[in-house]
Amino acid sequence: MTSSKQQILVAAAACFMEQGFHTTTIDDVARRLGATKGRIYHHYPAKIDLFFDVHREGMARLFRAVEPAMQAPGDGLTVLAAMLHAHALALMDNYDFESVVVQGVQLHRFGALTPAQRQVLDELIASRDQFESLFKQQAEAARRDGSMAELDVSVAVKTMLGALQWSLIWYRPEADAGPSSRAALAAAMVRTLINGLQRRS
Amino acid sequence: MTSSKQQILVAAAACFMEQGFHTTTIDDVARRLGATKGRIYHHYPAKIDLFFDVHREGMARLFRAVEPAMQAPGDGLTVLAAMLHAHALALMDNYDFESVVVQGVQLHRFGALTPAQRQVLDELIASRDQFESLFKQQAEAARRDGSMAELDVSVAVKTMLGALQWSLIWYRPEADAGPSSRAALAAAMVRTLINGLQRRS
């Protein structure tokens, strides 16, 4: 991706995050970028194409964050914990983009889309399923090697991913105290999920 | 609340859930109800007032589900688990209404609202905070009596409520196999949160 396109995506992600898809205009994105509308239209014929590319970049950033964690040393659960930590951190580090991914899920449900747009969004949603399956496979490996409890893998994965992803609803980047506070928050969430609420004797 | 109003809310919740706030019309609600638009306008001057009342009813149903669980016998964690189970079940049992509550949170962020509307929505969001604080207080009690692990209570509560609430994103009522399958799903989610992913030795 060219750096010009990348700059447009960053500005667009910020606008969509703050105002939502429906009220954001190409003008807003141009203004934030300090560029002409022409520069954006050169790459994106319509607002929804821009939105899709932000969504696509948001998913790509999640994969890029989690895939290296899959190579972590240790038993199945240790690797799963590293993946969850990387995911939690990526959600906060890329807050604008990942908030747009959630909006994309809503758009998928409610949006009046053309067949071509529906197909693009279907592919983006399929990429979410693929992302979830990375965690499912790892959870299955962790059950096999005995490091994970005997839980329903599908429900457990949905529960833990939901726990992290809901942070997009309550996390406030403007109150953020920097990378180390994000890492501490990610660690606290993952510890809660790994250890459980019940005190271990 | 009169039964006429209650019927309107049930129809409106279904419409808002299926189509989202922006594309739902009073006509849609009237059609679903098999009633005239006049009957709805008699109670609700505008679509947003109807939306607010669905949101309000959604929050009321969560409180009504969780409050009895606060009286469950047992140590602090047992009560907390009962509250989580009641919450998980209420989210599924009242899927239409609770999906609208999530839409309300988005509207709070993105919606162009009048000051009077903003005030109503502020009150509804405050009621969410109050709901969360029921769980915080119980988690603190569970830490005090030693049944809960030494976790950051605020992060732990946000993590576990998020885990359950994200089910509004993936749960599909049309694939639902009835009350007993909902109860089993709620139990599996709560077990994941209470026991944690790590196998207990």
Interface residues (C-beta under 8 A of the other chain):
Chain A: Q19 G20 H22 T23 L77 L80 A81 V105 Q106 R109 F110 A112 A139 A142 G146 S147 M148 A149 E150 L151 D152 V155 A156 K158 T159 M160 L161 G162 A163 L164 Q165 W166 S167 I169 W170 L185 A188 M189 R191 T192 L193 I194 N195 G196 L197 Q198 R199 R200
Chain B: Q19 G20 H22 T23 L77 L80 A81 V105 Q106 R109 F110 A112 A139 A142 G146 S147 M148 A149 E150 L151 D152 V155 A156 K158 T159 M160 L161 G162 A163 L164 Q165 W166 S167 I169 W170 L185 A188 M189 R191 T192 L193 I194 N195 G196 L197 Q198 R199 R200
